[in-house]
Amino acid sequence: MKKRYASDLRDIQKEFGEEITSLVAYNIEDKSKTWEERKAHTIEQSKKGTLEQKALVVVDKYANLLEMIENYQMYADYMGIV
């Protein structure tokens, strides 16, 4: 895990405790890997994860999808597509 994430995790642990820190650490991707490698790791990791860890992955993907929809709508309105 990169140094930046380690210090961020220490701050999270101080504020929210070990359980939340563990969930956050579970969902951090290694950005030095390719997109394909990161997604393959997430899939493999999720096969062995707890229900809470799997739920976090789903919620994160859902939040990403909502953001993509909002961005599309914003740009589509701006460009007169929709």
Solvent accessible surface area in square Angstrom, and as a share of the most:
residue,aa,sasa,rsa
1,M,150,0.67
2,K,104,0.44
3,K,180,0.76
4,R,159,0.58
5,Y,37,0.14
6,A,33,0.25
7,S,43,0.28
8,D,62,0.32
9,L,19,0.09
10,R,138,0.50
11,D,85,0.44
12,I,40,0.20
13,Q,79,0.35
14,K,169,0.71
15,E,127,0.57
16,F,130,0.54
17,G,27,0.26
18,E,107,0.48
19,E,130,0.58
20,I,74,0.38
21,T,11,0.06
22,S,51,0.33
23,L,38,0.19
24,V,50,0.29
25,A,32,0.25
26,Y,29,0.11
27,N,44,0.23
28,I,47,0.24
29,E,38,0.17
30,D,67,0.34
31,K,116,0.49
32,S,85,0.55
33,K,97,0.41
34,T,74,0.43
35,W,155,0.54
36,E,114,0.51
37,E,89,0.40
38,R,40,0.15
39,K,46,0.20
40,A,54,0.42
41,H,109,0.49
42,T,19,0.11
43,I,106,0.54
44,E,88,0.40
45,Q,42,0.19
46,S,23,0.15
47,K,132,0.56
48,K,169,0.72
49,G,13,0.13
50,T,74,0.43
51,L,141,0.70
52,E,101,0.45
53,Q,34,0.15
54,K,78,0.33
55,A,49,0.38
56,L,51,0.25
57,V,15,0.09
58,V,99,0.57
59,V,93,0.53
60,D,45,0.23
61,K,80,0.34
62,Y,126,0.48
63,A,52,0.40
64,N,65,0.33
65,L,90,0.45
66,L,74,0.37
67,E,100,0.45
68,M,125,0.56
69,I,77,0.39
70,E,109,0.49
71,N,62,0.32
72,Y,126,0.48
73,Q,99,0.44
74,M,108,0.48
75,Y,122,0.46
76,A,1,0.01
77,D,95,0.49
78,Y,185,0.70
79,M,131,0.59
80,G,61,0.59
81,I,107,0.54
82,V,126,0.72
